[in-house]
Amino acid sequence: MIADQGVWVSSLPLPESVSGMFARHGSVGTAILVNDRLHRLRQRFSYAHEYAHALLDSSRSVVVTSDETASNPSELRANAFATELLMPSEGIRELLAAIDKGGSSRKTYSAHSGAKGKIVEGQRRPVAGSQTILPKDAALLARHFSVDYRSAVFQLRNLNHISQRERDALLENEAEGSAYLDLIGAAKDDAMTSGHRELERQVLDLTFEAYRLGEISRGRLLELSKKLRVNGQELIRLAESSKAS
């Protein structure tokens, strides 16, 4: 997408403290360089970050993004741009709604009843803890938007889907999110269509939540894990860990 805007893009080894840079020169036009030592997903964020500089700091000839410049206003603006470009707020809300996470503790529904159309209201209270965004949820979000785990967590906080305390807890438990992604990666069969694999992963997620919330027994979880071809003991470990956090 960036290249289609007439911007040269490339990656190459840069100093460890430098994530990327933007440059503009009359002889070559506009160029973006990203440190190829970064993880692939982190590189993707850096491309979007440097693209912000190309759009918003066009009067400058060179902008270097490094640890030393991280607190500069132009860097904070570029981070905000990259975050919204890669993880749009509406997309975040839709995904959370799809996995039934991050909602309010009480939902009100209205309908009309009787010949005169009398308004009747009812409320549904989700199971306690069912709306809590867990490391596995942040990891699923990161995978969906092809960003790194930490970027996904920060965007959840930016959009007020989680509190600062919850953000810190998610950051501390990044390994749990990675472990869950490894687990669902095993829930696939090359002979199956991608649609079937996605359905299988959704069933796995429901199984995880049901056990975590005490709605199914350990034995039932192990039985379902065999059908889903995943490590039942690892599934239990992750569910118990999320229950305790």
Secondary structure, DSSP 8 states (H G I E B T S, - for coil): -TGGGT-EEEEE---TTEEEEEEEETTTEEEEEEETTS-HHHHHHHHHHHHHHHHH-TT-SEEEEEGGGTTSHHHHHHHHHHHHHHS-HHHHHHHHHHTT-S--S-EEEEEEETTTTEEEEEEE---TTTT---HHHHHHHHHHHT--HHHHHHHHHHTTSS-HHHHHHHHHTHHHHHHHHHHHHHS--TTS-HHHHHHHHHHHHHHHHHHHTTSS-HHHHHHHHHHTTS-HHHHHHHHHHHHH-
